[in-house]
Amino acid sequence: MKIQDLEFKKFISESTVTEKVAELRKHINHDYKKKTPVFLPILNGSFMFAADLIKGLDISCQVSFVKISSYQGTQSTGQLKTLIGIEQSLFNQDIIIVEDIVDTGLTLQKIIEELTSLGTKSVEVVTLLRKKTAREKGVAIKYIGFDIDEEFVLGYGLDYDGLGRNLKEIYKADMPTPEEA
Ligand code: 5GP
């Protein structure tokens, strides 16, 4: 399948994703039985995963979709990232961040710092995919769907240049590995 300039091939089937999402849901149901967590899915990539994961949870919970915006700091030359779209107080709340994919973990680190500074009771993360870098760096993620290598993936909410979010399966770019290149 070709999207823009890249060729993609099937990587994780719809049924494998469905099974994994059900497994993650079961763990969360168990761990949050006596709590009322607030799910914070990070848009846009996690919309499909979040919907499937949250649909059918037995626990009492809230859901608030948020987005990350990058802005140029006045003092810093680097790009700072901030959460936008939080519409309720998260003080003393149990938060579950819902991510599509964690690569370097830098985005996640910023989000966790920001949420912690709001006086949250606990902050945990559920991600559908985790890349090798995050794994090696030991980024703290409680619930992980699939561990993958350094491939570029799309589908099931994830895009390439804005396209491919609608696909039911997860695809990976058919690119030569660094050793082959
Ligand atoms: P990090 O800060 O962990 O390096 O980057 C995480 C973000 O980068 C994800 O939320 C996602 O938006 C984007 N990203 C990282 N790897 C991929 C990938 O393989 N495919 C797509 N579509 N987005 C990715």
Backbone and ligand atoms as CSV (ligand in chain L), in Angstrom:
chain,resi,resn,atom,element,x,y,z
A,1,MET,N,N,0.841,-1.187,0.000
A,1,MET,CA,C,0.000,0.000,0.000
A,1,MET,C,C,0.891,1.257,0.000
A,2,LYS,N,N,0.612,2.158,-0.925
A,2,LYS,CA,C,1.459,3.355,-1.010
A,2,LYS,C,C,0.726,4.579,-0.444
A,3,ILE,N,N,1.364,5.292,0.444
A,3,ILE,CA,C,0.818,6.555,0.946
A,3,ILE,C,C,1.884,7.612,0.729
A,4,GLN,N,N,1.524,8.618,-0.039
A,4,GLN,CA,C,2.494,9.636,-0.486
A,4,GLN,C,C,3.700,8.932,-1.111
A,5,ASP,N,N,4.879,9.182,-0.578
A,5,ASP,CA,C,6.091,8.604,-1.167
A,5,ASP,C,C,6.501,7.269,-0.557
A,6,LEU,N,N,5.768,6.823,0.482
A,6,LEU,CA,C,6.221,5.624,1.195
A,6,LEU,C,C,5.358,4.398,0.934
A,7,GLU,N,N,6.013,3.253,0.897
A,7,GLU,CA,C,5.326,1.968,0.748
A,7,GLU,C,C,5.145,1.392,2.163
A,8,PHE,N,N,3.916,0.933,2.457
A,8,PHE,CA,C,3.650,0.353,3.776
A,8,PHE,C,C,3.196,-1.093,3.628
A,9,LYS,N,N,3.566,-1.922,4.603
A,9,LYS,CA,C,3.060,-3.295,4.588
A,9,LYS,C,C,2.374,-3.608,5.920
A,10,LYS,N,N,1.467,-4.613,5.879
A,10,LYS,CA,C,0.715,-4.961,7.087
A,10,LYS,C,C,1.658,-5.425,8.182
A,11,PHE,N,N,1.357,-5.009,9.402
A,11,PHE,CA,C,2.258,-5.281,10.516
A,11,PHE,C,C,1.509,-5.989,11.659
A,12,ILE,N,N,0.415,-5.376,12.130
A,12,ILE,CA,C,-0.366,-5.986,13.219
A,12,ILE,C,C,-1.829,-6.027,12.770
A,13,SER,N,N,-2.414,-7.233,12.783
A,13,SER,CA,C,-3.775,-7.400,12.253
A,13,SER,C,C,-4.822,-6.801,13.188
A,14,GLU,N,N,-5.998,-6.606,12.641
A,14,GLU,CA,C,-7.100,-6.035,13.420
A,14,GLU,C,C,-7.421,-6.921,14.627
A,15,SER,N,N,-7.457,-8.252,14.429
A,15,SER,CA,C,-7.828,-9.147,15.533
A,15,SER,C,C,-6.763,-9.148,16.633
A,16,THR,N,N,-5.494,-9.022,16.240
A,16,THR,CA,C,-4.424,-8.982,17.253
A,16,THR,C,C,-4.532,-7.690,18.072
A,17,VAL,N,N,-4.858,-6.601,17.402
A,17,VAL,CA,C,-5.027,-5.322,18.109
A,17,VAL,C,C,-6.205,-5.449,19.078
A,18,THR,N,N,-7.323,-6.006,18.589
A,18,THR,CA,C,-8.531,-6.132,19.417
A,18,THR,C,C,-8.250,-6.961,20.675
A,19,GLU,N,N,-7.543,-8.068,20.494
A,19,GLU,CA,C,-7.199,-8.929,21.643
A,19,GLU,C,C,-6.332,-8.190,22.654
A,20,LYS,N,N,-5.350,-7.466,22.132
A,20,LYS,CA,C,-4.437,-6.738,23.016
A,20,LYS,C,C,-5.166,-5.629,23.773
A,21,VAL,N,N,-6.059,-4.932,23.098
A,21,VAL,CA,C,-6.797,-3.842,23.740
A,21,VAL,C,C,-7.675,-4.424,24.868
A,22,ALA,N,N,-8.266,-5.589,24.624
A,22,ALA,CA,C,-9.103,-6.240,25.641
A,22,ALA,C,C,-8.261,-6.624,26.864
A,23,GLU,N,N,-7.046,-7.064,26.604
A,23,GLU,CA,C,-6.128,-7.445,27.685
A,23,GLU,C,C,-5.785,-6.217,28.547
A,24,LEU,N,N,-5.482,-5.105,27.878
A,24,LEU,CA,C,-5.152,-3.873,28.602
A,24,LEU,C,C,-6.356,-3.409,29.422
A,25,ARG,N,N,-7.557,-3.525,28.828
A,25,ARG,CA,C,-8.787,-3.109,29.507
A,25,ARG,C,C,-8.983,-3.924,30.792
A,26,LYS,N,N,-8.672,-5.218,30.691
A,26,LYS,CA,C,-8.827,-6.117,31.842
A,26,LYS,C,C,-7.898,-5.684,32.993
A,27,HIS,N,N,-6.663,-5.353,32.652
A,27,HIS,CA,C,-5.707,-4.907,33.683
A,27,HIS,C,C,-6.190,-3.624,34.346
A,28,ILE,N,N,-6.675,-2.693,33.538
A,28,ILE,CA,C,-7.126,-1.404,34.080
A,28,ILE,C,C,-8.376,-1.613,34.938
A,29,ASN,N,N,-9.297,-2.452,34.479
A,29,ASN,CA,C,-10.496,-2.785,35.263
A,29,ASN,C,C,-10.099,-3.290,36.646
A,30,HIS,N,N,-9.091,-4.134,36.667
A,30,HIS,CA,C,-8.637,-4.741,37.918
A,30,HIS,C,C,-7.964,-3.703,38.821
A,31,ASP,N,N,-7.037,-2.938,38.236
A,31,ASP,CA,C,-6.235,-2.006,39.043
A,31,ASP,C,C,-7.031,-0.793,39.545
A,32,TYR,N,N,-8.088,-0.435,38.838
A,32,TYR,CA,C,-8.835,0.788,39.190
A,32,TYR,C,C,-10.244,0.491,39.694
A,33,LYS,N,N,-10.435,-0.732,40.178
A,33,LYS,CA,C,-11.753,-1.186,40.636
A,33,LYS,C,C,-12.394,-0.223,41.640
A,34,LYS,N,N,-11.568,0.286,42.555
A,34,LYS,CA,C,-12.130,1.132,43.616
A,34,LYS,C,C,-11.843,2.612,43.383
A,35,LYS,N,N,-11.484,2.964,42.151
A,35,LYS,CA,C,-11.148,4.362,41.859
A,35,LYS,C,C,-12.004,4.893,40.718
A,36,THR,N,N,-11.932,6.189,40.516
A,36,THR,CA,C,-12.618,6.795,39.364
A,36,THR,C,C,-11.583,7.589,38.583
A,37,PRO,N,N,-10.798,6.909,37.744
A,37,PRO,CA,C,-9.732,7.626,37.030
A,37,PRO,C,C,-10.255,8.574,35.965
A,38,VAL,N,N,-9.393,9.531,35.603
A,38,VAL,CA,C,-9.687,10.412,34.474
A,38,VAL,C,C,-8.749,9.990,33.337
A,39,PHE,N,N,-9.328,9.504,32.240
A,39,PHE,CA,C,-8.526,9.152,31.072
A,39,PHE,C,C,-8.230,10.423,30.285
A,40,LEU,N,N,-6.962,10.608,29.931
A,40,LEU,CA,C,-6.580,11.751,29.098
A,40,LEU,C,C,-5.965,11.215,27.804
A,41,PRO,N,N,-6.778,10.919,26.791
A,41,PRO,CA,C,-6.212,10.489,25.511
A,41,PRO,C,C,-5.572,11.682,24.814
A,42,ILE,N,N,-4.379,11.467,24.263
A,42,ILE,CA,C,-3.659,12.541,23.579
A,42,ILE,C,C,-4.023,12.511,22.089
A,43,LEU,N,N,-4.673,13.582,21.652
A,43,LEU,CA,C,-5.089,13.677,20.239
A,43,LEU,C,C,-3.884,14.031,19.363
A,44,ASN,N,N,-3.857,13.706,18.059
A,44,ASN,CA,C,-4.949,13.025,17.378
A,44,ASN,C,C,-4.793,11.505,17.405
A,45,GLY,N,N,-3.552,11.066,17.461
A,45,GLY,CA,C,-3.233,9.660,17.204
A,45,GLY,C,C,-3.948,8.627,18.054
A,46,SER,N,N,-4.325,8.991,19.301
A,46,SER,CA,C,-4.863,7.958,20.191
A,46,SER,C,C,-6.388,7.850,20.155
A,47,PHE,N,N,-7.061,8.571,19.247
A,47,PHE,CA,C,-8.528,8.591,19.318
A,47,PHE,C,C,-9.161,7.210,19.153
A,48,MET,N,N,-8.628,6.396,18.249
A,48,MET,CA,C,-9.245,5.095,17.976
A,48,MET,C,C,-8.935,4.096,19.092
A,49,PHE,N,N,-7.701,4.088,19.504
A,49,PHE,CA,C,-7.276,3.219,20.598
A,49,PHE,C,C,-8.047,3.565,21.870
A,50,ALA,N,N,-8.154,4.860,22.173
A,50,ALA,CA,C,-8.847,5.291,23.391
A,50,ALA,C,C,-10.311,4.853,23.359
A,51,ALA,N,N,-10.960,5.017,22.210
A,51,ALA,CA,C,-12.376,4.647,22.110
A,51,ALA,C,C,-12.557,3.149,22.355
A,52,ASP,N,N,-11.730,2.337,21.718
A,52,ASP,CA,C,-11.845,0.880,21.882
A,52,ASP,C,C,-11.502,0.438,23.299
A,53,LEU,N,N,-10.498,1.077,23.875
A,53,LEU,CA,C,-10.053,0.705,25.223
A,53,LEU,C,C,-11.101,1.053,26.280
A,54,ILE,N,N,-11.654,2.232,26.167
A,54,ILE,CA,C,-12.556,2.740,27.201
A,54,ILE,C,C,-13.951,2.128,27.065
A,55,LYS,N,N,-14.317,1.822,25.809
A,55,LYS,CA,C,-15.633,1.198,25.560
A,55,LYS,C,C,-15.638,-0.168,26.247
A,56,GLY,N,N,-16.540,-0.354,27.208
A,56,GLY,CA,C,-16.624,-1.658,27.867
A,56,GLY,C,C,-15.872,-1.759,29.171
A,57,LEU,N,N,-15.235,-0.674,29.616
A,57,LEU,CA,C,-14.611,-0.716,30.950
A,57,LEU,C,C,-15.717,-0.837,31.995
A,58,ASP,N,N,-15.460,-1.609,33.049
A,58,ASP,CA,C,-16.481,-1.804,34.092
A,58,ASP,C,C,-16.424,-0.742,35.178
A,59,ILE,N,N,-15.322,-0.020,35.230
A,59,ILE,CA,C,-15.115,0.920,36.332
A,59,ILE,C,C,-15.808,2.265,36.058
A,60,SER,N,N,-15.931,3.036,37.135
A,60,SER,CA,C,-16.432,4.392,36.974
A,60,SER,C,C,-15.236,5.246,36.520
A,61,CYS,N,N,-15.430,6.084,35.508
A,61,CYS,CA,C,-14.294,6.869,35.002
A,61,CYS,C,C,-14.767,8.107,34.268
A,62,GLN,N,N,-13.824,9.009,34.018
A,62,GLN,CA,C,-14.094,10.193,33.197
A,62,GLN,C,C,-13.126,10.184,32.015
A,63,VAL,N,N,-13.506,10.863,30.956
A,63,VAL,CA,C,-12.644,10.926,29.766
A,63,VAL,C,C,-12.550,12.369,29.296
A,64,SER,N,N,-11.326,12.841,29.074
A,64,SER,CA,C,-11.144,14.201,28.581
A,64,SER,C,C,-10.010,14.196,27.558
A,65,PHE,N,N,-10.359,14.405,26.296
A,65,PHE,CA,C,-9.335,14.393,25.239
A,65,PHE,C,C,-8.501,15.664,25.315
A,66,VAL,N,N,-7.194,15.513,25.199
A,66,VAL,CA,C,-6.311,16.678,25.230
A,66,VAL,C,C,-5.373,16.654,24.024
A,67,LYS,N,N,-4.690,17.740,23.829
A,67,LYS,CA,C,-3.797,17.876,22.691
A,67,LYS,C,C,-2.486,18.493,23.161
A,68,ILE,N,N,-1.444,18.248,22.417
A,68,ILE,CA,C,-0.169,18.846,22.771
A,68,ILE,C,C,0.119,19.970,21.803
A,69,SER,N,N,0.453,21.115,22.359
A,69,SER,CA,C,0.777,22.202,21.451
A,69,SER,C,C,2.232,22.590,21.687
A,70,SER,N,N,2.942,22.824,20.620
A,70,SER,CA,C,4.332,23.249,20.756
A,70,SER,C,C,4.360,24.766,20.650
A,71,TYR,N,N,5.071,25.411,21.519
A,71,TYR,CA,C,5.219,26.856,21.385
A,71,TYR,C,C,6.657,27.251,21.640
A,72,GLN,N,N,7.028,28.384,21.079
A,72,GLN,CA,C,8.399,28.861,21.219
A,72,GLN,C,C,8.509,29.608,22.535
A,73,GLY,N,N,9.331,29.115,23.429
A,73,GLY,CA,C,9.505,29.790,24.714
A,73,GLY,C,C,10.170,31.138,24.518
A,74,THR,N,N,9.853,32.098,25.371
A,74,THR,CA,C,10.422,33.441,25.198
A,74,THR,C,C,11.911,33.446,25.553
A,75,GLN,N,N,12.301,32.632,26.523
A,75,GLN,CA,C,13.702,32.608,26.956
A,75,GLN,C,C,14.504,31.529,26.235
A,76,SER,N,N,13.781,30.491,25.792
A,76,SER,CA,C,14.487,29.337,25.270
A,76,SER,C,C,14.422,29.273,23.747
A,77,THR,N,N,15.448,28.716,23.168
A,77,THR,CA,C,15.437,28.557,21.717
A,77,THR,C,C,14.745,27.252,21.341
A,78,GLY,N,N,14.628,26.357,22.318
A,78,GLY,CA,C,14.011,25.044,22.061
A,78,GLY,C,C,12.497,25.141,22.033
A,79,GLN,N,N,11.885,24.078,21.511
A,79,GLN,CA,C,10.422,24.009,21.447
A,79,GLN,C,C,9.900,23.458,22.774
A,80,LEU,N,N,9.002,24.202,23.408
A,80,LEU,CA,C,8.399,23.716,24.641
A,80,LEU,C,C,7.041,23.140,24.304
A,81,LYS,N,N,6.654,22.123,25.022
A,81,LYS,CA,C,5.366,21.513,24.721
A,81,LYS,C,C,4.435,21.678,25.906
A,82,THR,N,N,3.176,21.919,25.597
A,82,THR,CA,C,2.213,22.102,26.676
A,82,THR,C,C,0.899,21.416,26.332
A,83,LEU,N,N,0.182,21.018,27.374
A,83,LEU,CA,C,-1.102,20.339,27.171
A,83,LEU,C,C,-2.198,21.373,26.992
A,84,ILE,N,N,-3.048,21.185,25.996
A,84,ILE,CA,C,-4.191,22.086,25.874
A,84,ILE,C,C,-5.490,21.277,25.874
A,85,GLY,N,N,-6.544,21.898,26.336
A,85,GLY,CA,C,-7.850,21.245,26.310
A,85,GLY,C,C,-8.294,20.674,27.638
A,86,ILE,N,N,-7.517,20.887,28.706
A,86,ILE,CA,C,-7.946,20.386,30.015
A,86,ILE,C,C,-9.083,21.292,30.503
A,87,GLU,N,N,-10.254,20.688,30.694
A,87,GLU,CA,C,-11.427,21.515,31.013
A,87,GLU,C,C,-11.914,21.351,32.445
A,88,GLN,N,N,-11.215,20.540,33.218
A,88,GLN,CA,C,-11.672,20.317,34.589
A,88,GLN,C,C,-10.450,20.307,35.513
A,89,SER,N,N,-10.706,20.429,36.804
A,89,SER,CA,C,-9.589,20.372,37.740
A,89,SER,C,C,-9.103,18.937,37.849
A,90,LEU,N,N,-7.808,18.767,37.757
A,90,LEU,CA,C,-7.242,17.415,37.876
A,90,LEU,C,C,-6.608,17.230,39.248
A,91,PHE,N,N,-6.813,18.230,40.110
A,91,PHE,CA,C,-6.266,18.152,41.459
A,91,PHE,C,C,-6.801,16.910,42.183
A,92,ASN,N,N,-5.890,16.145,42.766
A,92,ASN,CA,C,-6.250,14.947,43.544
A,92,ASN,C,C,-6.931,13.842,42.720
A,93,GLN,N,N,-6.728,13.858,41.414
A,93,GLN,CA,C,-7.360,12.832,40.559
A,93,GLN,C,C,-6.337,11.773,40.147
A,94,ASP,N,N,-6.855,10.566,39.907
A,94,ASP,CA,C,-6.029,9.488,39.350
A,94,ASP,C,C,-6.109,9.600,37.833
A,95,ILE,N,N,-4.969,9.883,37.222
A,95,ILE,CA,C,-4.929,10.139,35.771
A,95,ILE,C,C,-4.373,8.937,35.018
A,96,ILE,N,N,-4.997,8.629,33.899
A,96,ILE,CA,C,-4.420,7.624,32.987
A,96,ILE,C,C,-4.249,8.306,31.624
A,97,ILE,N,N,-2.997,8.547,31.249
A,97,ILE,CA,C,-2.697,9.137,29.933
A,97,ILE,C,C,-2.832,8.026,28.896
A,98,VAL,N,N,-3.535,8.307,27.793
A,98,VAL,CA,C,-3.683,7.307,26.733
A,98,VAL,C,C,-2.895,7.777,25.508
A,99,GLU,N,N,-1.837,7.042,25.185
A,99,GLU,CA,C,-0.957,7.401,24.057
A,99,GLU,C,C,-1.062,6.359,22.949
A,100,ASP,N,N,-0.859,6.818,21.725
A,100,ASP,CA,C,-0.810,5.875,20.600
A,100,ASP,C,C,0.553,5.186,20.550
A,101,ILE,N,N,1.606,6.002,20.628
A,101,ILE,CA,C,2.957,5.443,20.495
A,101,ILE,C,C,3.954,6.288,21.272
A,102,VAL,N,N,4.883,5.642,21.927
A,102,VAL,CA,C,5.945,6.364,22.628
A,102,VAL,C,C,7.260,6.004,21.943
A,103,ASP,N,N,7.946,7.036,21.484
A,103,ASP,CA,C,9.196,6.826,20.750
A,103,ASP,C,C,10.381,7.179,21.655
A,104,THR,N,N,10.729,8.463,21.756
A,104,THR,CA,C,11.822,8.848,22.656
A,104,THR,C,C,11.319,9.001,24.089
A,105,GLY,N,N,10.019,9.219,24.231
A,105,GLY,CA,C,9.446,9.417,25.558
A,105,GLY,C,C,9.485,10.873,26.005
A,106,LEU,N,N,10.037,11.757,25.172
A,106,LEU,CA,C,10.169,13.163,25.562
A,106,LEU,C,C,8.804,13.836,25.726
A,107,THR,N,N,7.901,13.530,24.793
A,107,THR,CA,C,6.554,14.108,24.853
A,107,THR,C,C,5.883,13.690,26.159
A,108,LEU,N,N,5.977,12.407,26.433
A,108,LEU,CA,C,5.348,11.853,27.624
A,108,LEU,C,C,5.918,12.467,28.913
A,109,GLN,N,N,7.231,12.612,28.926
A,109,GLN,CA,C,7.903,13.186,30.084
A,109,GLN,C,C,7.357,14.571,30.402
A,110,LYS,N,N,7.190,15.392,29.353
A,110,LYS,CA,C,6.664,16.749,29.518
A,110,LYS,C,C,5.240,16.706,30.065
A,111,ILE,N,N,4.433,15.806,29.514
A,111,ILE,CA,C,3.031,15.716,29.937
A,111,ILE,C,C,2.950,15.309,31.407
A,112,ILE,N,N,3.758,14.319,31.779
A,112,ILE,CA,C,3.718,13.831,33.168
A,112,ILE,C,C,4.136,14.948,34.132
A,113,GLU,N,N,5.188,15.685,33.764
A,113,GLU,CA,C,5.644,16.803,34.620
A,113,GLU,C,C,4.533,17.829,34.792
A,114,GLU,N,N,3.877,18.154,33.685
A,114,GLU,CA,C,2.817,19.162,33.726
A,114,GLU,C,C,1.646,18.689,34.592
A,115,LEU,N,N,1.272,17.429,34.438
A,115,LEU,CA,C,0.139,16.904,35.212
A,115,LEU,C,C,0.480,16.829,36.699
A,116,THR,N,N,1.698,16.422,36.994
A,116,THR,CA,C,2.114,16.312,38.392
A,116,THR,C,C,2.077,17.684,39.060
A,117,SER,N,N,2.458,18.722,38.304
A,117,SER,CA,C,2.465,20.072,38.872
A,117,SER,C,C,1.053,20.583,39.165
A,118,LEU,N,N,0.045,19.904,38.638
A,118,LEU,CA,C,-1.348,20.308,38.905
A,118,LEU,C,C,-1.896,19.666,40.184
A,119,GLY,N,N,-1.048,18.902,40.858
A,119,GLY,CA,C,-1.477,18.297,42.121
A,119,GLY,C,C,-2.295,17.031,41.950
A,120,THR,N,N,-2.045,16.308,40.872
A,120,THR,CA,C,-2.774,15.051,40.641
A,120,THR,C,C,-2.389,14.026,41.705
A,121,LYS,N,N,-3.284,13.083,41.934
A,121,LYS,CA,C,-3.029,12.060,42.954
A,121,LYS,C,C,-2.065,11.002,42.399
A,122,SER,N,N,-2.310,10.566,41.164
A,122,SER,CA,C,-1.438,9.588,40.513
A,122,SER,C,C,-1.510,9.793,39.000
A,123,VAL,N,N,-0.410,9.471,38.328
A,123,VAL,CA,C,-0.382,9.574,36.862
A,123,VAL,C,C,0.214,8.284,36.308
A,124,GLU,N,N,-0.573,7.541,35.527
A,124,GLU,CA,C,-0.070,6.340,34.868
A,124,GLU,C,C,-0.280,6.506,33.369
A,125,VAL,N,N,0.367,5.628,32.609
A,125,VAL,CA,C,0.298,5.735,31.149
A,125,VAL,C,C,-0.107,4.401,30.544
A,126,VAL,N,N,-1.013,4.463,29.559
A,126,VAL,CA,C,-1.277,3.283,28.739
A,126,VAL,C,C,-0.956,3.679,27.302
A,127,THR,N,N,-0.087,2.880,26.664
A,127,THR,CA,C,0.248,3.165,25.270
A,127,THR,C,C,0.032,1.913,24.421
A,128,LEU,N,N,-0.445,2.122,23.222
A,128,LEU,CA,C,-0.659,0.985,22.332
A,128,LEU,C,C,0.679,0.433,21.861
A,129,LEU,N,N,1.610,1.340,21.532
A,129,LEU,CA,C,2.904,0.915,20.994
A,129,LEU,C,C,4.045,1.600,21.734
A,130,ARG,N,N,5.112,0.856,21.915
A,130,ARG,CA,C,6.310,1.461,22.508
A,130,ARG,C,C,7.509,1.101,21.630
A,131,LYS,N,N,8.269,2.113,21.256
A,131,LYS,CA,C,9.446,1.877,20.410
A,131,LYS,C,C,10.669,1.565,21.270
A,132,LYS,N,N,11.673,1.074,20.568
A,132,LYS,CA,C,12.907,0.609,21.210
A,132,LYS,C,C,13.583,1.670,22.093
A,133,THR,N,N,13.606,2.904,21.609
A,133,THR,CA,C,14.290,3.966,22.363
A,133,THR,C,C,13.676,4.137,23.744
A,134,ALA,N,N,12.337,4.185,23.799
A,134,ALA,CA,C,11.644,4.358,25.087
A,134,ALA,C,C,11.917,3.159,25.991
A,135,ARG,N,N,11.980,1.999,25.370
A,135,ARG,CA,C,12.237,0.764,26.130
A,135,ARG,C,C,13.636,0.833,26.743
A,136,GLU,N,N,14.605,1.225,25.941
A,136,GLU,CA,C,15.991,1.274,26.420
A,136,GLU,C,C,16.204,2.376,27.450
A,137,LYS,N,N,15.455,3.467,27.291
A,137,LYS,CA,C,15.603,4.578,28.242
A,137,LYS,C,C,14.830,4.335,29.531
A,138,GLY,N,N,14.008,3.286,29.535
A,138,GLY,CA,C,13.254,2.934,30.734
A,138,GLY,C,C,12.174,3.945,31.087
A,139,VAL,N,N,11.532,4.530,30.061
A,139,VAL,CA,C,10.439,5.480,30.295
A,139,VAL,C,C,9.315,4.733,31.040
A,140,ALA,N,N,8.862,5.338,32.149
A,140,ALA,CA,C,7.900,4.637,33.013
A,140,ALA,C,C,6.498,4.564,32.392
A,141,ILE,N,N,6.150,3.392,31.884
A,141,ILE,CA,C,4.821,3.196,31.294
A,141,ILE,C,C,4.241,1.929,31.916
A,142,LYS,N,N,3.071,2.070,32.529
A,142,LYS,CA,C,2.505,0.915,33.237
A,142,LYS,C,C,1.858,-0.100,32.299
A,143,TYR,N,N,1.117,0.391,31.300
A,143,TYR,CA,C,0.389,-0.526,30.414
A,143,TYR,C,C,0.886,-0.364,28.976
A,144,ILE,N,N,1.430,-1.437,28.421
A,144,ILE,CA,C,2.016,-1.381,27.070
A,144,ILE,C,C,1.361,-2.445,26.187
A,145,GLY,N,N,0.884,-2.011,25.012
A,145,GLY,CA,C,0.290,-2.963,24.075
A,145,GLY,C,C,1.360,-3.785,23.379
A,146,PHE,N,N,2.095,-3.153,22.493
A,146,PHE,CA,C,3.118,-3.854,21.714
A,146,PHE,C,C,4.454,-3.121,21.784
A,147,ASP,N,N,5.525,-3.909,21.965
A,147,ASP,CA,C,6.877,-3.372,21.857
A,147,ASP,C,C,7.344,-3.569,20.433
A,148,ILE,N,N,7.795,-2.491,19.795
A,148,ILE,CA,C,8.239,-2.593,18.406
A,148,ILE,C,C,9.645,-2.018,18.258
A,149,ASP,N,N,10.249,-2.233,17.094
A,149,ASP,CA,C,11.581,-1.680,16.845
A,149,ASP,C,C,11.460,-0.236,16.361
A,150,GLU,N,N,12.444,0.205,15.629
A,150,GLU,CA,C,12.457,1.601,15.200
A,150,GLU,C,C,11.664,1.866,13.926
A,151,GLU,N,N,10.683,1.051,13.627
A,151,GLU,CA,C,9.955,1.250,12.372
A,151,GLU,C,C,8.936,2.393,12.473
A,152,PHE,N,N,8.602,2.967,11.307
A,152,PHE,CA,C,7.571,4.000,11.276
A,152,PHE,C,C,6.241,3.312,10.989
A,153,VAL,N,N,5.253,3.517,11.875
A,153,VAL,CA,C,3.977,2.820,11.719
A,153,VAL,C,C,2.825,3.792,11.461
A,154,LEU,N,N,1.777,3.256,10.853
A,154,LEU,CA,C,0.557,4.042,10.680
A,154,LEU,C,C,-0.656,3.139,10.706
A,155,GLY,N,N,-1.829,3.767,10.777
A,155,GLY,CA,C,-3.086,3.033,10.858
A,155,GLY,C,C,-3.593,3.012,12.287
A,156,TYR,N,N,-4.861,2.669,12.465
A,156,TYR,CA,C,-5.498,2.581,13.786
A,156,TYR,C,C,-5.265,3.897,14.569
A,157,GLY,N,N,-5.486,4.993,13.870
A,157,GLY,CA,C,-5.345,6.309,14.513
A,157,GLY,C,C,-4.061,7.029,14.170
A,158,LEU,N,N,-3.027,6.263,13.852
A,158,LEU,CA,C,-1.721,6.882,13.552
A,158,LEU,C,C,-1.644,7.287,12.082
A,159,ASP,N,N,-0.991,8.399,11.811
A,159,ASP,CA,C,-0.973,8.925,10.444
A,159,ASP,C,C,0.421,9.004,9.847
A,160,TYR,N,N,0.436,9.178,8.534
A,160,TYR,CA,C,1.646,9.616,7.843
A,160,TYR,C,C,1.217,10.813,7.014
A,161,ASP,N,N,1.743,11.970,7.357
A,161,ASP,CA,C,1.383,13.191,6.645
A,161,ASP,C,C,-0.136,13.407,6.662
A,162,GLY,N,N,-0.764,13.083,7.760
A,162,GLY,CA,C,-2.212,13.293,7.908
A,162,GLY,C,C,-3.070,12.163,7.374
A,163,LEU,N,N,-2.479,11.211,6.709
A,163,LEU,CA,C,-3.262,10.131,6.093
A,163,LEU,C,C,-3.081,8.805,6.838
A,164,GLY,N,N,-4.079,7.924,6.662
A,164,GLY,CA,C,-3.960,6.552,7.168
A,164,GLY,C,C,-4.575,6.301,8.537
A,165,ARG,N,N,-5.127,7.321,9.163
A,165,ARG,CA,C,-5.675,7.140,10.523
A,165,ARG,C,C,-6.863,6.192,10.541
A,166,ASN,N,N,-7.568,6.090,9.420
A,166,ASN,CA,C,-8.794,5.299,9.323
A,166,ASN,C,C,-8.555,3.800,9.215
A,167,LEU,N,N,-7.336,3.374,8.966
A,167,LEU,CA,C,-7.075,1.947,8.726
A,167,LEU,C,C,-7.284,1.121,9.994
A,168,LYS,N,N,-7.873,-0.070,9.814
A,168,LYS,CA,C,-8.168,-0.921,10.976
A,168,LYS,C,C,-6.940,-1.652,11.501
A,169,GLU,N,N,-6.006,-1.925,10.588
A,169,GLU,CA,C,-4.787,-2.638,10.980
A,169,GLU,C,C,-3.664,-1.618,11.173
A,170,ILE,N,N,-2.551,-2.110,11.754
A,170,ILE,CA,C,-1.364,-1.258,11.859
A,170,ILE,C,C,-0.391,-1.684,10.757
A,171,TYR,N,N,0.133,-0.697,10.059
A,171,TYR,CA,C,1.075,-0.928,8.960
A,171,TYR,C,C,2.437,-0.377,9.339
A,172,LYS,N,N,3.466,-0.905,8.694
A,172,LYS,CA,C,4.788,-0.280,8.911
A,172,LYS,C,C,5.420,0.081,7.580
A,173,ALA,N,N,6.241,1.123,7.613
A,173,ALA,CA,C,6.884,1.583,6.381
A,173,ALA,C,C,7.886,0.541,5.929
A,174,ASP,N,N,7.858,0.272,4.642
A,174,ASP,CA,C,8.748,-0.726,4.066
A,174,ASP,C,C,10.048,-0.028,3.672
A,175,MET,N,N,10.873,0.239,4.678
A,175,MET,CA,C,12.113,0.975,4.410
A,175,MET,C,C,13.285,0.074,4.742
A,176,PRO,N,N,14.419,0.284,4.099
A,176,PRO,CA,C,15.577,-0.542,4.454
A,176,PRO,C,C,16.027,-0.246,5.874
A,177,THR,N,N,16.463,-1.268,6.585
A,177,THR,CA,C,16.981,-1.055,7.943
A,177,THR,C,C,18.307,-0.323,7.810
A,178,PRO,N,N,18.803,0.331,8.881
A,178,PRO,CA,C,20.074,1.056,8.787
A,178,PRO,C,C,21.214,0.151,8.285
A,179,GLU,N,N,21.151,-1.138,8.632
A,179,GLU,CA,C,22.221,-2.057,8.194
A,179,GLU,C,C,22.154,-2.295,6.683
A,180,GLU,N,N,20.895,-2.314,6.168
A,180,GLU,CA,C,20.719,-2.581,4.733
A,180,GLU,C,C,20.977,-1.345,3.873
A,181,ALA,N,N,20.779,-0.176,4.473
A,181,ALA,CA,C,20.843,1.064,3.679
A,181,ALA,C,C,22.275,1.367,3.215
L,1,5GP,P1,P,8.246,10.930,21.414
L,1,5GP,O1,O,8.190,12.247,22.126
L,1,5GP,O2,O,7.973,9.762,22.339
L,1,5GP,O3,O,9.555,10.758,20.681
L,1,5GP,O4,O,7.174,10.992,20.240
L,1,5GP,C1,C,5.877,10.534,20.392
L,1,5GP,C2,C,4.974,11.044,19.295
L,1,5GP,O5,O,5.627,11.010,18.006
L,1,5GP,C3,C,3.746,10.140,19.157
L,1,5GP,O6,O,2.707,10.541,19.996
L,1,5GP,C4,C,3.429,10.267,17.682
L,1,5GP,O7,O,2.616,11.393,17.463
L,1,5GP,C5,C,4.765,10.510,17.007
L,1,5GP,N1,N,5.333,9.243,16.487
L,1,5GP,C6,C,6.437,8.607,16.934
L,1,5GP,N2,N,6.680,7.490,16.218
L,1,5GP,C7,C,5.701,7.408,15.286
L,1,5GP,C8,C,5.391,6.450,14.240
L,1,5GP,O8,O,6.068,5.430,14.007
L,1,5GP,N3,N,4.287,6.697,13.480
L,1,5GP,C9,C,3.491,7.800,13.676
L,1,5GP,N4,N,2.436,7.934,12.888
L,1,5GP,N5,N,3.749,8.721,14.660
L,1,5GP,C10,C,4.846,8.523,15.450
